[in-house]
Amino acid sequence: MKQIMKAQLYQLRKNRLIWIVFILLLLIQCTQMLGESDFVNQTGLDVLILAGDYVAGNGITIVSFALIFALTFTALICGADFIDKTSNYELMSGHERKDVYFGRAIISIIGGTVGTMLICAFPVLVGSVAGQWGDSISFGNVMVRYLLSVFPIVRIICEFVFLTFLVKNAYIVMTVGVIVLLYGVMIPTMFTGGNAAFLGLSALAKLYDFSAWSTYTLVGQKTIVVYDAVIKAGEIIPLVLVSIVFGGLFLMLGYWFFNKDDLN
């Protein structure tokens, strides 16, 4: 398995598409963050949107766009070698199927998760440094939610691994996955309980769904919005357990299918 993982890491350094997608998503997220932090409203007045307000209003969108990297990373790591038959050659040279499968799956989970979290967190940090975080939402509680989002992200990557080994074509997986991710953002706002059908996006939506209270003040004639970012232990445990169970299930389903596949 170590040899398979080393080979994937070597290919990763040379794969331009993965790095292009990573840098492009970072730029898009930073541009949106900085662009919305200071804009002119309909009255022609400059309106300052602090980083905390931006996260509270766009959390699920930030994560969903970042997941495009996880999708691209996983699809290429797990699926690119099916196109040139590298996986077949690895099996013919004596590698076991579990090594070929899990060597790619482990790299996908680690690299996909780290890259996705960087794309999520970096623009927020840039916005906080360039402007201010603000008092409308607790920075510490938001970071807790960011850390907890690792679990559904890992689950989603495991589902990407399963899908890639099922389809055996990285580019088909990326095309279908991008459509599901972009349109899946809207699903949690229309329906509840859509975890299984939409790759766990509703679990992420719940993490970035903040209760809000607003009040109008005569001082400066503005509306003050306060968000509640505290997450209860009763919400954390189901989130973690469901993510682990479904992630592990799809990971094992992918291995079962790959173990039975004749790779023609």
C-alpha positions as CSV (number, residue, x, y, z in Angstrom):
1,M,0.0,0.0,0.0
2,K,2.9,2.4,0.7
3,Q,4.1,2.1,-2.8
4,I,0.7,2.9,-4.2
5,M,0.4,5.9,-1.9
6,K,3.9,7.1,-2.9
7,A,2.9,6.8,-6.6
8,Q,-0.2,8.9,-6.0
9,L,1.7,11.6,-4.1
10,Y,4.2,11.7,-7.0
11,Q,1.5,12.1,-9.6
12,L,-0.2,14.7,-7.3
13,R,2.9,17.0,-7.6
14,K,2.7,16.8,-11.4
15,N,-1.1,17.0,-11.8
16,R,-1.7,20.6,-13.0
17,L,-5.5,20.3,-13.0
18,I,-5.7,19.7,-9.2
19,W,-3.5,22.7,-8.5
20,I,-5.3,24.9,-11.0
21,V,-8.7,24.1,-9.3
22,F,-7.3,24.6,-5.8
23,I,-5.8,28.1,-6.7
24,L,-8.9,29.1,-8.7
25,L,-11.3,28.2,-5.9
26,L,-9.1,30.1,-3.4
27,L,-9.1,33.2,-5.6
28,I,-12.9,33.0,-6.1
29,Q,-13.6,32.6,-2.4
30,C,-11.2,35.5,-1.5
31,T,-12.6,37.7,-4.2
32,Q,-16.2,37.1,-3.1
33,M,-15.3,37.6,0.6
34,L,-13.5,40.9,-0.1
35,G,-16.0,42.0,-2.7
36,E,-19.0,41.7,-0.4
37,S,-17.2,43.1,2.6
38,D,-17.6,46.6,1.2
39,F,-20.2,47.4,-1.4
40,V,-22.6,50.2,-2.3
41,N,-26.3,49.5,-1.5
42,Q,-29.4,50.8,-3.4
43,T,-29.3,54.2,-1.6
44,G,-25.8,54.8,-2.9
45,L,-24.2,54.5,0.6
46,D,-21.2,52.3,1.3
47,V,-22.2,49.3,3.4
48,L,-19.6,47.5,5.4
49,I,-20.2,43.7,5.8
50,L,-17.8,42.3,8.3
51,A,-16.3,38.8,7.9
52,G,-18.5,37.3,10.6
53,D,-21.7,38.5,8.8
54,Y,-20.4,37.1,5.5
55,V,-19.8,33.7,7.1
56,A,-23.2,33.7,8.8
57,G,-25.0,34.5,5.5
58,N,-22.9,32.4,3.1
59,G,-21.5,29.5,5.2
60,I,-23.0,26.6,3.2
61,T,-22.1,28.3,-0.1
62,I,-18.5,28.6,1.0
63,V,-18.3,24.9,1.9
64,S,-20.1,23.7,-1.2
65,F,-17.8,25.5,-3.5
66,A,-14.8,24.3,-1.6
67,L,-16.1,20.7,-2.0
68,I,-15.4,21.0,-5.7
69,F,-11.8,20.7,-4.9
70,A,-12.5,17.5,-2.9
71,L,-14.4,16.2,-5.8
72,T,-11.7,17.0,-8.3
73,F,-9.0,15.6,-6.1
74,T,-10.8,12.3,-5.4
75,A,-11.9,11.8,-8.9
76,L,-8.4,12.2,-10.3
77,I,-6.6,10.2,-7.6
78,C,-9.1,7.3,-7.7
79,G,-10.2,7.5,-11.3
80,A,-7.5,8.8,-13.6
81,D,-5.6,5.5,-13.6
82,F,-8.6,3.6,-14.9
83,I,-8.3,5.5,-18.2
84,D,-4.7,4.5,-18.9
85,K,-5.1,1.0,-17.3
86,T,-2.5,1.8,-14.6
87,S,-4.7,0.0,-12.0
88,N,-4.6,-3.1,-14.1
89,Y,-0.9,-3.0,-14.4
90,E,-0.6,-2.6,-10.6
91,L,-2.7,-5.7,-10.0
92,M,-0.7,-7.7,-12.7
93,S,2.6,-6.7,-10.9
94,G,1.5,-8.3,-7.7
95,H,-0.3,-5.6,-5.7
96,E,-3.4,-6.7,-3.8
97,R,-6.7,-5.1,-4.6
98,K,-7.1,-3.8,-1.1
99,D,-3.8,-2.0,-1.5
100,V,-4.8,-0.5,-4.8
101,Y,-8.1,0.6,-3.4
102,F,-7.2,1.9,0.1
103,G,-3.9,3.4,-1.1
104,R,-5.9,5.8,-3.3
105,A,-8.8,6.2,-0.8
106,I,-6.6,7.2,2.1
107,I,-4.8,9.9,-0.1
108,S,-8.2,11.1,-1.3
109,I,-9.6,11.5,2.2
110,I,-6.5,13.2,3.7
111,G,-5.7,15.5,0.7
112,G,-9.4,16.2,-0.1
113,T,-10.2,17.2,3.5
114,V,-7.1,19.3,4.1
115,G,-7.6,21.2,0.8
116,T,-11.3,21.7,1.3
117,M,-10.8,23.1,4.8
118,L,-8.0,25.4,3.6
119,I,-10.3,26.8,0.9
120,C,-13.0,27.3,3.5
121,A,-10.9,28.9,6.2
122,F,-8.4,31.0,4.3
123,P,-10.8,33.5,2.7
124,V,-12.4,34.1,6.1
125,L,-9.0,34.7,7.7
126,V,-8.2,37.1,4.9
127,G,-11.4,38.9,5.4
128,S,-10.9,39.1,9.1
129,V,-7.4,40.6,8.6
130,A,-8.4,43.0,5.8
131,G,-11.5,44.2,7.7
132,Q,-12.9,43.1,10.9
133,W,-14.7,40.0,12.2
134,G,-17.4,42.0,14.1
135,D,-19.5,41.3,17.1
136,S,-22.6,39.8,15.4
137,I,-21.3,36.2,15.7
138,S,-18.8,34.4,17.9
139,F,-15.5,33.7,16.1
140,G,-14.7,30.8,18.5
141,N,-18.1,29.1,18.0
142,V,-17.8,29.4,14.2
143,M,-14.3,27.8,14.3
144,V,-15.9,24.9,16.3
145,R,-18.4,24.4,13.5
146,Y,-15.6,24.6,11.0
147,L,-13.8,21.8,12.8
148,L,-17.0,19.7,13.1
149,S,-17.6,20.1,9.4
150,V,-14.5,17.8,8.8
151,F,-16.8,14.8,9.6
152,P,-19.4,15.4,6.9
153,I,-16.7,16.4,4.5
154,V,-14.9,13.1,5.1
155,R,-18.2,11.3,4.6
156,I,-18.8,13.1,1.3
157,I,-15.3,12.2,0.1
158,C,-15.9,8.6,0.9
159,E,-19.0,8.8,-1.2
160,F,-16.9,10.3,-4.0
161,V,-14.5,7.4,-3.7
162,F,-17.3,4.9,-4.1
163,L,-18.8,6.8,-7.0
164,T,-15.4,7.0,-8.8
165,F,-14.6,3.3,-8.5
166,L,-18.2,2.6,-9.6
167,V,-18.0,4.8,-12.8
168,K,-14.3,4.4,-13.4
169,N,-14.0,7.7,-15.2
170,A,-12.7,10.7,-13.4
171,Y,-14.2,13.3,-15.8
172,I,-17.7,11.9,-15.7
173,V,-17.6,11.9,-11.9
174,M,-16.4,15.5,-11.8
175,T,-19.1,16.6,-14.2
176,V,-21.9,14.9,-12.3
177,G,-20.5,15.9,-8.9
178,V,-20.2,19.6,-9.7
179,I,-23.9,19.6,-10.8
180,V,-25.0,17.8,-7.6
181,L,-22.9,20.1,-5.4
182,L,-24.0,23.3,-6.9
183,Y,-27.7,22.4,-7.1
184,G,-27.5,20.5,-3.8
185,V,-26.8,23.8,-2.0
186,M,-30.5,24.7,-2.6
187,I,-31.9,21.4,-1.4
188,P,-31.6,21.9,2.4
189,T,-33.5,25.2,2.1
190,M,-36.4,23.5,0.4
191,F,-36.5,20.1,2.1
192,T,-35.3,18.5,5.3
193,G,-33.7,15.1,5.9
194,G,-32.0,15.1,2.5
195,N,-28.6,13.7,3.7
196,A,-28.6,10.4,1.9
197,A,-29.9,11.8,-1.4
198,F,-27.6,14.8,-1.6
199,L,-24.3,13.5,-0.3
200,G,-24.6,14.9,3.2
201,L,-24.9,18.5,2.1
202,S,-27.9,19.0,4.5
203,A,-25.6,18.0,7.4
204,L,-23.3,20.8,6.4
205,A,-26.2,23.1,6.0
206,K,-27.3,22.5,9.5
207,L,-23.8,23.4,10.8
208,Y,-23.9,26.7,9.0
209,D,-27.6,27.5,9.8
210,F,-27.4,30.2,12.5
211,S,-30.4,31.5,14.4
212,A,-30.5,35.3,14.2
213,W,-32.1,38.1,16.1
214,S,-32.3,41.7,14.8
215,T,-33.1,45.0,16.3
216,Y,-33.3,48.5,14.8
217,T,-31.4,51.3,16.5
218,L,-31.9,55.0,16.1
219,V,-28.2,55.6,16.7
220,G,-26.9,55.6,13.1
221,Q,-30.3,54.4,12.0
222,K,-29.3,50.8,11.3
223,T,-30.4,47.3,11.9
224,I,-28.2,45.2,14.2
225,V,-28.2,41.4,13.6
226,V,-26.9,38.9,16.2
227,Y,-26.3,35.3,15.3
228,D,-26.3,32.3,17.7
229,A,-23.4,30.0,16.7
230,V,-23.4,27.8,19.8
231,I,-23.9,24.1,19.0
232,K,-25.2,21.7,21.6
233,A,-23.7,18.4,22.5
234,G,-27.0,16.7,21.4
235,E,-26.4,18.0,17.9
236,I,-22.7,17.1,17.8
237,I,-23.0,13.4,18.6
238,P,-25.5,12.4,15.9
239,L,-23.5,14.5,13.3
240,V,-20.3,12.7,14.1
241,L,-21.8,9.2,14.3
242,V,-23.9,9.5,11.1
243,S,-20.8,10.8,9.2
244,I,-18.6,8.0,10.4
245,V,-21.2,5.3,9.7
246,F,-22.2,6.5,6.2
247,G,-18.6,7.3,5.3
248,G,-17.4,3.9,6.4
249,L,-20.3,2.2,4.6
250,F,-19.6,3.9,1.3
251,L,-15.9,3.2,1.6
252,M,-16.6,-0.5,2.2
253,L,-19.1,-0.6,-0.6
254,G,-16.5,0.9,-2.9
255,Y,-14.0,-1.8,-2.0
256,W,-16.6,-4.6,-2.3
257,F,-17.4,-3.4,-5.8
258,F,-13.8,-3.0,-6.8
259,N,-13.0,-6.4,-5.5
260,K,-15.7,-7.9,-7.7
261,D,-14.9,-5.8,-10.7
262,D,-13.1,-7.5,-13.7
263,L,-11.8,-4.0,-14.7
264,N,-12.7,-4.4,-18.4
